[in-house]
Amino acid sequence: MIQLDVTIMGQPYRLACREGEEGTLQQAVAYLDNKMCAIRDAGKIKGTDRIAVMAALGIAAELLETRSSEGPFSGMAVAEVKQQIDAMNRILDAALAPQEKLF
């Protein structure tokens, strides 16, 4: 585990993550910071805890919107969809491998 010093809405935090995941954590921090600052700057909500809850609700709603209610991947999380795509790619690679030998 490594530690990163980040700033969210002007407040410093030290966060831990696995090696190699620093970029993802920094992207998440930037995304959250943008959401929280936008809510704060709108001026309708006061208090860091309330702003954090509103940002979390907004992000949760965005996540839920990524789950389609129709189609072959309905109800699946993004990670599950990625796993299904990887599985399909492996099947296609196996099916096409004999064809490549013909050329």
RODO-2510 file (C-alpha; in nm, 4 decimals, decimal comma):
residues 103
     n   res          X          Y          Z
     1     m     0,0000     0,0000     0,0000
     2     i     0,1118     0,3516    -0,0731
     3     q    -0,0196     0,6827     0,0534
     4     l    -0,1154     0,9853    -0,1516
     5     d    -0,1726     1,3370    -0,0278
     6     v    -0,4771     1,4866    -0,2002
     7     t    -0,7013     1,7880    -0,1614
     8     i    -1,0792     1,7746    -0,1758
     9     m    -1,2694     2,1023    -0,1596
    10     g    -0,9632     2,2742    -0,0155
    11     q    -0,9075     2,0191     0,2608
    12     p    -0,5984     1,7951     0,2650
    13     y    -0,6381     1,4188     0,3001
    14     r    -0,3912     1,1323     0,3058
    15     l    -0,5357     0,8307     0,1264
    16     a    -0,4005     0,4797     0,0839
    17     c    -0,4173     0,2691    -0,2303
    18     r    -0,2420    -0,0258    -0,3905
    19     e     0,0618     0,0309    -0,6064
    20     g    -0,0396     0,0934    -0,9646
    21     e    -0,3782     0,2365    -0,8660
    22     e    -0,2569     0,5895    -0,7968
    23     g    -0,3903     0,7270    -1,1255
    24     t    -0,7350     0,5830    -1,0667
    25     l    -0,7460     0,7238    -0,7151
    26     q    -0,6336     1,0658    -0,8373
    27     q    -0,9046     1,0614    -1,1055
    28     a    -1,1641     0,9705    -0,8421
    29     v    -1,0423     1,2498    -0,6158
    30     a    -1,0579     1,5039    -0,9006
    31     y    -1,4083     1,3875    -0,9941
    32     l    -1,5325     1,4092    -0,6354
    33     d    -1,3637     1,7463    -0,5840
    34     n    -1,5351     1,8843    -0,8952
    35     k    -1,8747     1,7544    -0,7826
    36     m    -1,8397     1,8889    -0,4304
    37     c    -1,7091     2,2290    -0,5444
    38     a    -1,9970     2,2632    -0,7915
    39     i    -2,2495     2,1933    -0,5151
    40     r    -2,0735     2,4367    -0,2791
    41     d    -2,0501     2,7057    -0,5469
    42     a    -2,4214     2,6760    -0,6240
    43     g    -2,4684     2,8152    -0,2724
    44     k    -2,7815     2,6200    -0,1891
    45     i    -2,6216     2,3710     0,0495
    46     k    -2,3987     2,4625     0,3426
    47     g    -2,1722     2,2366     0,5431
    48     t    -1,9073     2,0006     0,4135
    49     d    -2,0899     1,6920     0,5385
    50     r    -2,4102     1,7855     0,3550
    51     i    -2,2164     1,8714     0,0407
    52     a    -2,0396     1,5321     0,0590
    53     v    -2,3714     1,3498     0,0959
    54     m    -2,5225     1,5351    -0,2000
    55     a    -2,2134     1,4610    -0,4118
    56     a    -2,2288     1,0934    -0,3100
    57     l    -2,5953     1,0764    -0,4056
    58     g    -2,5245     1,2357    -0,7417
    59     i    -2,2396     0,9953    -0,8126
    60     a    -2,4523     0,6988    -0,7021
    61     a    -2,7279     0,8105    -0,9396
    62     e    -2,4744     0,8341    -1,2234
    63     l    -2,3543     0,4818    -1,1459
    64     l    -2,7063     0,3448    -1,1441
    65     e    -2,7726     0,5100    -1,4800
    66     t    -2,4834     0,3117    -1,6278
    67     r    -2,6772    -0,0033    -1,5547
    68     s    -2,9116    -0,0586    -1,8437
    69     s    -3,2614    -0,1845    -1,7743
    70     e    -3,2721    -0,3522    -2,1147
    71     g    -3,0473    -0,5668    -2,3250
    72     p    -2,8056    -0,8526    -2,2606
    73     f    -2,6190    -0,6662    -1,9858
    74     s    -2,9195    -0,5429    -1,7876
    75     g    -2,8644    -0,5150    -1,4158
    76     m    -2,4907    -0,5730    -1,4472
    77     a    -2,2249    -0,3529    -1,2953
    78     v    -1,9566    -0,2069    -1,5203
    79     a    -1,7008    -0,4591    -1,3908
    80     e    -1,9342    -0,7447    -1,4793
    81     v    -1,9834    -0,6065    -1,8297
    82     k    -1,6059    -0,5842    -1,8723
    83     q    -1,5741    -0,9474    -1,7619
    84     q    -1,8361    -1,0516    -2,0163
    85     i    -1,6557    -0,8608    -2,2924
    86     d    -1,3240    -1,0223    -2,1957
    87     a    -1,4884    -1,3651    -2,2063
    88     m    -1,6344    -1,2930    -2,5515
    89     n    -1,2929    -1,1776    -2,6740
    90     r    -1,1325    -1,5015    -2,5539
    91     i    -1,3974    -1,7057    -2,7359
    92     l    -1,3484    -1,5041    -3,0555
    93     d    -0,9693    -1,5352    -3,0322
    94     a    -0,9979    -1,9117    -2,9919
    95     a    -1,2397    -1,9381    -3,2837
    96     l    -1,0301    -1,7183    -3,5136
    97     a    -0,6906    -1,8682    -3,4278
    98     p    -0,7268    -2,1591    -3,6778
    99     q    -0,8267    -1,9091    -3,9483
   100     e    -0,5062    -1,7108    -3,9008
   101     k    -0,3000    -2,0183    -3,9852
   102     l    -0,4636    -2,0292    -4,3299
   103     f    -0,3090    -1,6964    -4,4269
***
